[in-house]
Amino acid sequence: MSRALSLLLIAASLTLVPSCVDKSKDPEWLKLPPGYNPVEADVTFNKARLEAFNSLSAKDRDAFVEELKGQAGAFKGQALVEAGSGLAETVEDYQHGNYEVTAHVPDPVLYEITLSYTIFTTQELGKALTPHGPVEFTGTLLDLRFDADSKPRKLTLRVKADTIQNITK
């Protein structure tokens, strides 16, 4: 009886310990660097610019996208890497780069609007990226799809990156 009681007390104390830990505080190694801030950073679709884009009519949005496509190297972005893979010469997108990086901004930038990227670059630049880490890039917009009628709304962008690097600070 006393052995069962002592085992019960040990089990009860072990279940109470985790409830005392503050789970809202992430360990330092899990926090994103302060340089990663797609909402406020000087990127093409930060909160202010996305709000202006969102308020445009469909015709004006199309004109804006075509203007962005015509500006080589003018697109800037930040996102979290999801995956990366090399592209074979037979793949249609190989013309934009021999390495494809998929990345996204998981938290909404404006209202419920999220961003999802397919970034084309060189294998040397793509292989140097930290898996699931934050990156910043500049390049040329290839395509943009805005799902304005879906919930949550989503921007899907394809970019040919001239530069892409990990955000460490």
C-alpha positions in Angstrom: 0.0 0.0 0.0 2.7 2.5 0.9 4.6 1.6 -2.3 1.6 2.3 -4.4 1.0 5.6 -2.6 4.6 6.7 -3.1 4.4 5.8 -6.8 1.2 7.8 -7.1 2.9 10.8 -5.4 5.9 10.6 -7.8 3.6 10.4 -10.8 1.5 13.4 -9.6 4.6 15.5 -8.9 6.0 14.7 -12.4 2.7 15.8 -14.1 2.6 19.1 -12.2 6.2 20.1 -13.1 5.5 20.8 -16.8 2.5 23.0 -16.0 4.8 25.4 -14.1 7.0 26.0 -17.2 6.2 29.2 -19.2 5.5 27.8 -22.7 5.1 31.2 -24.3 8.8 31.8 -24.1 10.6 30.2 -26.9 14.2 29.2 -26.4 16.7 31.6 -27.8 17.8 29.1 -30.5 14.2 28.9 -31.9 13.7 32.6 -32.3 14.0 34.2 -35.7 16.6 36.9 -36.1 15.5 40.5 -35.8 16.4 41.1 -39.5 13.5 38.8 -40.5 10.5 41.1 -40.6 8.5 40.8 -43.8 5.7 43.0 -42.4 7.9 46.1 -41.8 11.1 45.5 -43.9 11.9 47.3 -47.1 10.5 44.5 -49.3 8.2 44.7 -52.3 5.2 43.3 -50.5 5.5 44.6 -46.9 2.3 45.6 -45.0 2.0 49.1 -46.4 2.7 48.1 -50.0 0.4 45.1 -49.8 -2.4 47.3 -48.5 -1.9 49.5 -51.5 -1.9 46.5 -53.8 -5.0 45.1 -52.1 -6.9 48.3 -52.7 -6.3 48.3 -56.5 -8.9 47.2 -58.9 -8.2 44.0 -60.8 -7.2 46.0 -64.0 -4.8 48.2 -62.0 -3.3 45.1 -60.2 -2.6 43.5 -63.6 -0.9 46.7 -64.8 1.1 46.9 -61.6 2.3 43.3 -61.9 3.3 43.8 -65.5 5.3 46.9 -64.5 7.0 44.8 -61.7 7.9 42.1 -64.2 9.5 44.6 -66.5 11.9 45.9 -63.8 14.8 43.4 -63.7 16.3 43.0 -60.3 13.8 45.3 -58.6 11.9 42.7 -56.6 12.8 42.3 -52.9 11.5 39.7 -50.4 11.9 37.8 -47.2 10.5 34.4 -46.4 11.2 31.1 -44.6 12.7 28.3 -46.7 10.5 25.2 -47.1 12.6 23.2 -49.5 15.1 23.4 -52.3 16.0 21.1 -55.2 18.0 21.1 -58.3 16.4 21.4 -61.7 17.3 19.3 -64.8 17.9 21.0 -68.1 14.7 19.4 -69.4 12.5 21.2 -66.9 10.8 24.3 -68.4 11.8 26.5 -65.4 15.5 25.7 -65.9 15.8 28.8 -68.0 15.4 30.9 -64.8 18.0 29.0 -62.7 19.2 25.5 -62.1 17.9 25.5 -58.4 14.4 26.0 -57.1 13.6 27.1 -53.6 10.1 27.1 -52.2 9.6 29.5 -49.3 6.7 31.2 -47.6 5.7 33.8 -45.0 3.7 31.8 -42.6 2.1 34.6 -40.7 -0.2 37.0 -42.5 1.4 40.2 -43.7 -1.8 42.1 -44.0 -5.2 40.9 -42.7 -5.2 37.2 -43.5 -3.0 37.5 -46.7 0.0 35.2 -46.8 2.8 35.0 -49.3 4.2 31.9 -51.0 7.3 32.0 -53.2 9.0 29.8 -55.8 12.5 31.3 -56.2 14.8 30.3 -59.0 18.6 30.7 -58.4 21.9 29.0 -58.9 22.7 25.8 -57.2 25.7 27.4 -55.4 23.4 30.0 -53.8 20.5 27.6 -53.2 22.5 24.9 -51.5 24.0 27.5 -49.0 20.5 28.2 -47.6 19.6 27.0 -44.1 16.7 24.6 -44.2 13.6 26.2 -42.7 15.6 29.3 -42.1 14.8 32.9 -43.0 16.2 34.3 -46.3 16.1 37.6 -48.1 16.4 37.9 -51.8 16.3 40.3 -54.7 15.5 39.5 -58.3 13.0 39.8 -61.1 9.3 38.9 -60.7 8.3 36.2 -63.2 4.7 35.6 -62.2 2.2 36.6 -59.5 -1.1 35.1 -58.7 -3.4 36.7 -56.2 -6.2 34.5 -54.9 -8.5 37.4 -53.9 -11.6 35.3 -53.6 -10.2 32.5 -51.5 -10.1 32.6 -47.7 -7.4 33.1 -46.5 -6.2 35.2 -49.4 -2.8 34.3 -50.8 -0.2 35.8 -53.1 1.8 33.1 -55.0 4.9 34.6 -56.5 7.6 33.2 -58.8 10.9 35.1 -58.7 14.2 34.8 -60.5 16.7 35.7 -57.8 19.9 37.5 -58.5 20.8 37.3 -54.8 19.5 35.1 -52.0 21.0 34.7 -48.6 20.3 33.6 -45.1 19.2 36.2 -42.6 21.4 35.8 -39.6 21.1 39.2 -37.8 
